[in-house]
Amino acid sequence: MDKNDDIDILICAKTAGMPRPVYGSVRADCLECKSSVWVSASGQKAMSGNKNLKPCCIECANEKMKDEKDIKASIVPGAIDELRRHFMKVEDN
């Protein structure tokens, strides 16, 4: 059994090369490669309510899921609104 079998992953963008994260984001380490990633406010809230939810960079998440037959995915509550505000440059954060 893999040590991460009971871990859910929160897919996050690496901080390197990303000029501006969504408002309220904090840095965390990727579960696998330990690269610095951005965890949005909605991601932080989801992680605080689920001790098994850990941040994972896009590249490591892709690698972890490549052989999975049954992937369960969801968008954390509030993430769509964060992205909408970010890309529409709405300043009412």
C-alpha positions in Angstrom: 0.0 0.0 0.0 1.3 3.4 -1.0 1.8 5.9 1.9 -0.5 8.3 0.0 -3.3 5.9 -0.8 -5.6 7.7 1.7 -4.6 11.2 0.5 -6.8 13.3 -1.7 -5.0 15.9 -3.8 -5.8 19.5 -4.4 -4.3 20.4 -7.8 -2.4 23.6 -7.6 -0.3 25.8 -9.9 3.4 26.1 -9.2 4.5 29.5 -8.0 7.5 29.5 -10.5 6.5 31.3 -13.7 3.1 32.3 -12.4 3.0 36.1 -12.1 -0.1 36.7 -10.1 -2.1 34.1 -8.2 -5.8 34.5 -7.3 -6.4 36.9 -4.4 -5.9 35.3 -1.0 -3.5 32.5 -2.2 -0.7 31.3 0.0 2.4 29.2 -0.8 2.6 25.6 0.1 4.7 22.6 -0.9 3.6 20.0 -3.4 2.9 16.7 -1.7 5.2 14.8 -4.1 8.0 17.0 -5.5 8.0 19.7 -2.7 7.9 22.5 -5.3 6.2 25.7 -4.1 2.6 25.9 -5.2 -0.2 28.4 -4.8 -3.2 27.4 -2.7 -6.2 29.7 -3.2 -8.5 30.8 -0.3 -11.1 28.2 -1.4 -8.4 25.5 -1.5 -7.2 26.5 2.0 -10.8 26.3 3.3 -11.3 22.9 1.7 -8.0 21.7 3.2 -8.9 22.9 6.7 -12.1 20.7 6.5 -10.3 17.6 5.2 -7.0 16.5 6.8 -6.5 14.1 3.9 -6.5 16.8 1.3 -3.0 17.9 0.3 -1.7 20.3 -2.3 -0.1 18.8 -5.4 1.4 20.6 -8.5 -0.2 20.0 -11.8 2.7 17.9 -13.1 2.8 15.6 -10.1 -1.0 15.3 -10.2 -0.9 14.3 -13.8 1.7 11.6 -13.1 -0.3 10.3 -10.1 -3.5 10.0 -12.2 -2.1 8.7 -15.5 -2.7 5.0 -14.6 -5.9 5.5 -12.6 -9.0 3.9 -14.0 -11.5 5.6 -11.6 -10.7 9.3 -11.0 -13.0 11.2 -8.8 -12.7 14.9 -9.2 -14.6 18.0 -8.0 -14.1 21.7 -7.9 -13.7 23.1 -4.4 -16.6 25.5 -3.4 -15.7 29.0 -4.3 -13.0 28.2 -6.8 -15.0 29.3 -9.9 -15.8 32.7 -8.3 -12.2 33.2 -7.4 -11.1 32.4 -11.0 -13.9 34.6 -12.4 -12.7 37.6 -10.3 -9.1 36.9 -11.1 -9.5 36.8 -14.9 -12.1 39.5 -15.1 -9.9 41.6 -12.8 -12.8 42.4 -10.4 -11.4 44.2 -7.4 -14.1 43.4 -4.9 -12.1 40.5 -3.3 
